[in-house]
């Protein structure tokens, strides 16, 4: 089967989808990977983005998953986590099996999952080194039980009239996410002080980064706002996430540049100014040094 080719004309209009079930907007839904494959006869969608959170648990299968312009291997037991707005495309030459869980930001807020909880788990972290965990070779009986409990809520007739269905699903979903977080290899922190404050500092930094990455390019802007020294901030981030503040700032700028480059018809000069670069040449140099390719080549070859 040929992989879909994302042409130059397609690159200016990546579609965004809201969460629907039977053509009605919903707060939570699930699908089986094998059903999606059957519905599309194995043909992958063009790259697109969701306006909701997505968990893709590949129970069996192979192929590729493109997430924010990076290609990851699909393998049995791999669980992908996608935050709203991330560009992705699933390519599975052979019929996979698995589960896709989808839920909106409103679902998170309304049913007591909470943004703080999601940030603490860091499963949907768009600047993470990789957007997945591997469950293969691990004890997954709890994950299976929890996922079956979630889907059972929607497959039973009683659940259709159960006014507490979403509360029940949210509780099971929270347990599912906690179980998944156990598969993340925690990085050992260097001392007790970092251990106690690390999670809070990382969360605060990521919040500031998401709000100010277009205008704050220097580490000291963030450290000053947080009342920390640049060295201390870098030390905590490196120990907890594996990346320094400078690396995380650069990664977020590159990601936004790629999104704008693929999703809009803005010129590289306009994108440079949008991202806070006073000199477009500086932006081009930054992009090349960070990614290893120039911005024009990336734009022309995206998803080819």
C-alpha positions, 0 to 999 in steps of 0.5 A: 500500500502506498503511503499518502503524499502530502502535496504542496497544495495540501500543506496550506490547509491541514484540517481540524476536527471536533469530537463527534459520535454519530454526527453529534458533538460529544465530550468523550468517545472511543473507537477500535483501531480495527474498525477504523481500518475497515471503514477506510479500507486501510487507506490513511487519512491525510495529516490532520489535527484534533481539537481534543485529546487522543490516546491510541493503544496499539494492541497489535500492528505495525506502521508509522505514526507522524506526530508534529512532523516527526515519524514514529514507529507503530508497534504492538503495545505502544500507546500514543498520547496526542494533545489538542492541536497536534498534527498527526497521521496514522499509517498501518499497511496491515489491519491493526487492533487496538483502542482509541480513546478521545476526550475534550478539554471540557470533559477534563474540566467538567468531570474532575480530571483537571489540567493540573493532573494532566500536566503532572503526568506529562503524558500529553506533553507536546515538547516531550522527547517522544509522544508514547509509552511502551506496554509490551512485556509489562503487566497490563492486566490493570490497563485491560480491565480499566479499558474494558470498563470504559468501553462497557459504559458505552456498549450497555443500553443502561449507560445510555440513560445513566446520568452519571455515565460521564462521571464514571468514565472520567473516573476510569479514564483517570485510573487508565492515565495513572496506570500509563504513567507507571510505564514512564521511566522516572529520571532520578533527581540529584538531590532532595530539594530538586525532588520536592520542587521539581514537578512544580517548577517544571509545570510552572515553566511549561505554562510560561513557555506556552504563553510566552514562547513567541516573545521570550526567547531567553532563559533568564526571562523565564527564570526571573519571572519564576524567581530562580537563577537560570542555572537552577532552572536549567538544572531542575529541567534537565534532571526532570525532563532531560532537556534544558530550558534553552532546548525546550524553548527552541523545540517549542519555537521549531514546532510552531514554525513547522505548524505555521509553515504547513498550515498557512500560506504565510511567508517565512519572513512573516512567520519569523516576525510572528515568532518574535525574530526581528531578523528573518535571517536569524530565524532561518539560521536558528531553524537550520541549526536546531533541525539540521535543515533549512525552513524552505526545504522542510516546507517543500518536503513536509509529509512527502 
